[in-house]
Amino acid sequence: MGTEAVSINTVLEYVDKLDIEDQQYLQEIIYRRLLDAKRTAIVRRAKQAKANVRKHVIRSGTAKDLLADLNG
């Protein structure tokens, strides 16, 4: 299959031609892929946050700690 973009309307037209069982199966596949993509993004962000903490780019603490740092 080529790498050209397909419009959402075109995809929906193809989906409409599927029987109900295939549409439900497609829904499950898309749902799982979205979950995996979100999970991957969360993991990536967590790794980035940990790296920032190790580099002392960010710090953790209470609001009181933050105000103390700002008022210096």
Secondary structure, 3 states (H helix, E strand, C coil): CCCCCCCHHHHHHHHHCCCHHHHHHHHHHHHHHHHHHHHHHHHHHHHHHHHHHHCCCCCCCCHHHHHHHHHC
